Amino acid sequence: MLAALGAWLGSLVLPIIVLVAAIIGILAAVVMKVAKSQPIAFGPSLAIAGWVVFIAYDKSDCWCELVVAPVRVCIVTIWIGLTGGIGSGKSQAAAEFSFLGVPVLDADAVSRELTGENGKALPFDTEMFW
């Protein structure tokens, strides 16, 4: 079932489907007052989650779309923010992502470019803070 949903909606959406399926399963167990020792089938929750994600899925956010009749594959843009304290490895993680071909935006570099000598934001900074 999960493989079919991955082929249908794209592999990048699978973690969301599993999360939604887990939430649906928990809600179903609570509503049905299932005993803790009683197993719950995950397939129905997975199927419902697949439909929920398919309906809620924003297909306009595709950055690469492949159409292989009759299947449409959409690769969704996922934004990941790297956060952490000084020396926690953010730059190393960004370098690894870049090495793997993932586009990386370094907000520190953009800030230095905008506020550095002859930067576009410098006149606004000077006007506001000086």
C-alpha positions as CSV (number, residue, x, y, z in Angstrom):
1,M,0.0,0.0,0.0
2,L,2.8,2.4,1.0
3,A,4.7,1.7,-2.2
4,A,1.6,2.3,-4.3
5,L,1.0,5.7,-2.5
6,G,4.6,6.6,-3.1
7,A,4.3,5.8,-6.8
8,W,1.1,7.7,-7.0
9,L,1.9,10.9,-5.0
10,G,5.7,10.9,-5.0
11,S,8.2,9.5,-2.5
12,L,8.8,12.8,-0.8
13,V,5.2,12.8,0.5
14,L,5.5,9.4,2.2
15,P,6.5,10.6,5.6
16,I,3.5,12.9,5.7
17,I,1.2,10.0,4.7
18,V,2.7,7.8,7.5
19,L,2.3,10.6,10.0
20,V,-1.4,11.2,9.0
21,A,-2.0,7.5,9.0
22,A,-0.6,7.2,12.6
23,I,-2.8,10.0,13.7
24,I,-5.9,8.5,12.1
25,G,-5.1,5.1,13.7
26,I,-4.7,6.7,17.2
27,L,-8.0,8.6,16.7
28,A,-9.8,5.5,15.6
29,A,-8.5,3.5,18.6
30,V,-9.7,6.2,20.9
31,V,-13.1,6.6,19.3
32,M,-13.6,2.8,19.2
33,K,-12.2,2.4,22.7
34,V,-9.8,-0.4,21.6
35,A,-8.1,-2.3,24.4
36,K,-4.3,-1.7,24.7
37,S,-3.5,-5.3,24.0
38,Q,-5.7,-5.5,20.9
39,P,-3.8,-5.0,17.6
40,I,-5.1,-2.4,15.1
41,A,-4.8,-2.8,11.4
42,F,-2.7,-0.1,9.8
43,G,-3.8,-0.6,6.2
44,P,-7.2,1.2,6.5
45,S,-5.5,4.1,8.2
46,L,-2.9,4.2,5.5
47,A,-5.5,4.1,2.8
48,I,-7.5,7.0,4.4
49,A,-4.3,9.0,4.9
50,G,-3.4,8.5,1.2
51,W,-6.8,10.0,0.2
52,V,-6.5,12.8,2.7
53,V,-3.0,13.8,1.5
54,F,-4.1,13.4,-2.1
55,I,-7.1,15.8,-1.6
56,A,-5.1,18.3,0.5
57,Y,-2.0,18.0,-1.7
58,D,-1.0,21.4,-3.3
59,K,-0.1,20.3,-6.9
60,S,0.9,23.9,-7.8
61,D,4.0,23.6,-5.7
62,C,5.8,21.3,-8.2
63,W,9.2,22.2,-9.3
64,C,9.6,19.3,-11.6
65,E,6.8,17.5,-13.2
66,L,7.1,14.3,-15.1
67,V,4.2,12.8,-17.0
68,V,4.5,9.1,-17.9
69,A,1.1,8.2,-19.3
70,P,-1.2,7.8,-17.3
71,V,0.9,8.6,-14.2
72,R,1.8,12.1,-13.2
73,V,4.8,12.4,-10.9
74,C,5.3,15.7,-9.1
75,I,8.5,16.4,-7.2
76,V,7.5,18.8,-4.4
77,T,9.8,21.6,-3.1
78,I,10.6,21.0,0.5
79,W,12.2,23.9,2.5
80,I,14.4,22.8,5.4
81,G,15.8,25.3,7.9
82,L,19.0,24.4,9.6
83,T,19.1,25.8,13.1
84,G,21.3,25.3,16.1
85,G,23.8,27.0,18.4
86,I,27.3,28.2,17.6
87,G,29.5,25.2,16.5
88,S,26.6,22.8,16.2
89,G,27.4,21.8,12.6
90,K,25.0,23.9,10.6
91,S,27.6,24.9,8.0
92,Q,28.8,21.3,7.7
93,A,25.3,20.0,7.2
94,A,24.7,22.7,4.5
95,A,28.0,21.7,2.8
96,E,26.9,18.1,2.8
97,F,23.5,19.0,1.3
98,S,25.3,21.1,-1.3
99,F,27.7,18.2,-2.1
100,L,24.6,16.0,-2.7
101,G,23.2,18.6,-5.2
102,V,20.6,20.1,-2.9
103,P,20.2,23.9,-3.5
104,V,21.4,25.7,-0.3
105,L,20.6,29.3,0.6
106,D,23.0,30.8,3.1
107,A,21.1,33.6,4.9
108,D,24.4,34.8,6.5
109,A,26.0,35.3,3.1
110,V,22.9,37.1,1.8
111,S,22.9,39.4,4.9
112,R,26.6,40.2,4.4
113,E,26.1,41.0,0.8
114,L,23.1,43.3,1.5
115,T,24.7,45.1,4.4
116,G,28.4,45.1,3.3
117,E,30.2,47.9,1.5
118,N,27.9,49.3,-1.3
119,G,25.2,46.8,-0.3
120,K,21.6,47.5,-1.4
121,A,20.3,47.5,2.2
122,L,23.0,49.9,3.5
123,P,21.2,53.1,2.8
124,F,18.1,51.9,4.7
125,D,20.3,50.7,7.6
126,T,22.1,54.0,7.7
127,E,18.8,56.0,7.6
128,M,17.2,53.9,10.3
129,F,20.0,53.5,12.8
130,W,22.3,56.5,12.4
